[in-house]
Amino acid sequence: MMQGIGRKLACFGPGWRASGDRFFVTSCRAVILERFGGPEVLELRPDFPVPDLKPKDVLVRTRAASVNPLDLRMRSGYGRSIFGSLLPLILGRDVSGEVAAVGSSVTSLSVGEEVFGALHPTAVRGTYTDYAILSENELTIKPPSLTHEEASVIPFAALTAWRALKGTARIEEGQRLMVLGGGGAVGLSAIQLSVAAGCAVVATCGNQSFQRVLSAGAEKAIDYTAEDIESTVKGDFDAVLDTIGRPETERIGVSLLKRGGHYMTLQGEAASLADRYGIAAGLPAATAVLMQKQLRYRLSHGIGYWWTYMRADLEGLQEIGRLAAAQKLKIPVDRVFSIVQTREAHEAKEKGIIPGKVVLTFD
Ligand SMILES: NC(=O)c1ccc[n+]([C@@H]2O[C@H](COP(=O)([O-])OP(=O)(O)OC[C@H]3O[C@@H](n4cnc5c(N)ncnc54)[C@H](OP(=O)(O)O)[C@@H]3O)[C@@H](O)[C@H]2O)c1
């Protein structure tokens, strides 16, 4: 089912098998989540199975994978209604590495190419592993000017922002965007993608992110710990992206929009309601909550209200790659850990010791 892993990987032992002149990886290191809990539940296994590739799959030799807030939430049980019966699973959404093998109908990528990309939020076999499997349309060529560490922090966050801005709000040149929580990876991506599309952006952030937000291209940064957002800006925005999604940010976001604008939150309630009531009752309950809010805000403010989620989008990923290559899209890496220190990396993020992006490396 797959093209061979090739000559570069000629040394093999346990975890490899040979077939003719080709080598196949059958198991590798992976950080496994067998039960939900704190960082201590993460376990580095030396020999987790690597399944055969499906026709559209690409096997990536992972060089770097970033730690996303979703990884921490999944580890502690968020999404248990979906993932509970699928344990053990591998966390991690982003990857940067080299193509090690391709499925039989992959045409756009070849063995040895350096790629980066991200898995869907519900993928069970994540990227905290020496060999990650992504679909062909979840990967693109890594900009050569970026290191694997730099590339690995971009795709999941930037594709989340891309989906909201391009897929939901359909932002256009000359429009005004407000990012509530602009100091994080999705917020910084949203600012840079909007600026690249010719929009003006205002963002809220903590004081330690102030400079990052302005360097990303926001025309104004508002320190949410010290300033009153509503009295600082005029409420004439075409779109608000709320990365925080608390009742207070929702109230502010909605009040800042002009009629016909779009309020988008990253904190949709589908997974939490499914966890609370089970999938069968929780998902219809989530649809009801969403529709009720959509109707209410349409009538009260004349705006669109949306829960937005990351989704694979090859066209988006390729544009993100072009912007990153042109230095127009950058997310700073704050700390690098080795894969053997994944627990420490999660602990540091959880305790808020490292505010920015954390990367795991695999050499
Ligand atoms: N729906 C989806 O598919 C999806 C996809 C990706 C992420 N998410 C969610 O979106 C959120 C952001 O993700 P991320 O990757 O950007 O996380 P991140 O890089 O960890 O950034 C989070 C940022 O939020 C800021 N923040 C916290 N409270 C704030 C407030 N009251 N006002 C303004 N800013 C505030 C902090 O910035 P300061 O340092 O400036 O305080 C922090 O840097 C997470 O909750 C994540 O789970 C959802």
The ligand as an SDF file (V2000), in Angstrom:
LIG
                    3D

 48 52  0  0  0  0  0  0  0  0999 V2000
  -12.1990   25.8910   17.9440 N   0  0  0  0  0  0  0  0  0  0  0  0
  -11.0410   25.4210   17.5250 C   0  0  0  0  0  0  0  0  0  0  0  0
  -10.9660   24.6250   16.5630 O   0  0  0  0  0  0  0  0  0  0  0  0
   -9.7840   25.8780   18.1890 C   0  0  0  0  0  0  0  0  0  0  0  0
   -8.5550   25.7360   17.5260 C   0  0  0  0  0  0  0  0  0  0  0  0
   -7.4050   26.2400   18.1470 C   0  0  0  0  0  0  0  0  0  0  0  0
   -7.5000   26.8210   19.4120 C   0  0  0  0  0  0  0  0  0  0  0  0
   -8.7070   26.8790   20.0320 N   0  0  0  0  0  0  0  0  0  0  0  0
   -8.8240   27.5020   21.3740 C   0  0  0  0  0  0  0  0  0  0  0  0
   -8.5340   28.8870   21.2220 O   0  0  0  0  0  0  0  0  0  0  0  0
   -7.8360   29.3710   22.3550 C   0  0  0  0  0  0  0  0  0  0  0  0
   -6.5440   30.0650   21.8910 C   0  0  0  0  0  0  0  0  0  0  0  0
   -5.6940   29.0990   21.3200 O   0  0  0  0  0  0  0  0  0  0  0  0
   -4.1720   29.4590   21.0660 P   0  0  0  0  0  0  0  0  0  0  0  0
   -3.5490   28.3070   20.3890 O   0  0  0  0  0  0  0  0  0  0  0  0
   -4.0550   30.8120   20.4530 O   0  0  0  0  0  0  0  0  0  0  0  0
   -3.6700   29.5410   22.5880 O   0  0  0  0  0  0  0  0  0  0  0  0
   -2.3900   30.2410   23.1970 P   0  0  0  0  0  0  0  0  0  0  0  0
   -1.3270   30.4050   22.1680 O   0  0  0  0  0  0  0  0  0  0  0  0
   -2.0880   29.5130   24.4410 O   0  0  0  0  0  0  0  0  0  0  0  0
   -2.9160   31.6980   23.5660 O   0  0  0  0  0  0  0  0  0  0  0  0
   -3.8790   31.9810   24.5040 C   0  0  0  0  0  0  0  0  0  0  0  0
   -3.7790   33.4880   24.7860 C   0  0  0  0  0  0  0  0  0  0  0  0
   -4.9970   33.9750   25.3040 O   0  0  0  0  0  0  0  0  0  0  0  0
   -4.6930   35.2170   25.9060 C   0  0  0  0  0  0  0  0  0  0  0  0
   -5.7080   35.5460   26.8910 N   0  0  0  0  0  0  0  0  0  0  0  0
   -6.1070   34.8160   27.9550 C   0  0  0  0  0  0  0  0  0  0  0  0
   -7.1300   35.4540   28.5750 N   0  0  0  0  0  0  0  0  0  0  0  0
   -7.3760   36.5990   27.8610 C   0  0  0  0  0  0  0  0  0  0  0  0
   -8.3320   37.6650   27.9700 C   0  0  0  0  0  0  0  0  0  0  0  0
   -9.2340   37.7050   28.9440 N   0  0  0  0  0  0  0  0  0  0  0  0
   -8.3040   38.6630   27.0350 N   0  0  0  0  0  0  0  0  0  0  0  0
   -7.3890   38.6570   26.0410 C   0  0  0  0  0  0  0  0  0  0  0  0
   -6.4640   37.6700   25.8820 N   0  0  0  0  0  0  0  0  0  0  0  0
   -6.4680   36.6680   26.7850 C   0  0  0  0  0  0  0  0  0  0  0  0
   -3.3150   35.0880   26.4800 C   0  0  0  0  0  0  0  0  0  0  0  0
   -2.6840   36.1720   25.9200 O   0  0  0  0  0  0  0  0  0  0  0  0
   -1.9010   37.2430   26.7680 P   0  0  0  0  0  0  0  0  0  0  0  0
   -0.5540   36.6290   26.9800 O   0  0  0  0  0  0  0  0  0  0  0  0
   -1.8990   38.3970   25.8600 O   0  0  0  0  0  0  0  0  0  0  0  0
   -2.6970   37.4650   28.0610 O   0  0  0  0  0  0  0  0  0  0  0  0
   -2.7500   33.8140   25.8220 C   0  0  0  0  0  0  0  0  0  0  0  0
   -1.5320   34.0850   25.1820 O   0  0  0  0  0  0  0  0  0  0  0  0
   -7.6070   28.1580   23.2690 C   0  0  0  0  0  0  0  0  0  0  0  0
   -8.6210   28.1590   24.2500 O   0  0  0  0  0  0  0  0  0  0  0  0
   -7.7870   26.9710   22.3510 C   0  0  0  0  0  0  0  0  0  0  0  0
   -8.2280   25.8310   23.0420 O   0  0  0  0  0  0  0  0  0  0  0  0
   -9.8490   26.4370   19.4660 C   0  0  0  0  0  0  0  0  0  0  0  0
  1  2  1  0
  2  3  2  0
  2  4  1  0
  4  5  1  0
  4 48  2  0
  5  6  2  0
  6  7  1  0
  7  8  2  0
  8  9  1  0
  8 48  1  0
  9 10  1  0
  9 46  1  0
 10 11  1  0
 11 12  1  0
 11 44  1  0
 12 13  1  0
 13 14  1  0
 14 15  2  0
 14 16  1  0
 14 17  1  0
 17 18  1  0
 18 19  2  0
 18 20  1  0
 18 21  1  0
 21 22  1  0
 22 23  1  0
 23 24  1  0
 23 42  1  0
 24 25  1  0
 25 26  1  0
 25 36  1  0
 26 27  1  0
 26 35  1  0
 27 28  2  0
 28 29  1  0
 29 30  1  0
 29 35  2  0
 30 31  1  0
 30 32  2  0
 32 33  1  0
 33 34  2  0
 34 35  1  0
 36 37  1  0
 36 42  1  0
 37 38  1  0
 38 39  2  0
 38 40  1  0
 38 41  1  0
 42 43  1  0
 44 45  1  0
 44 46  1  0
 46 47  1  0
M  CHG  2   8   1  16  -1
M  END
$$$$
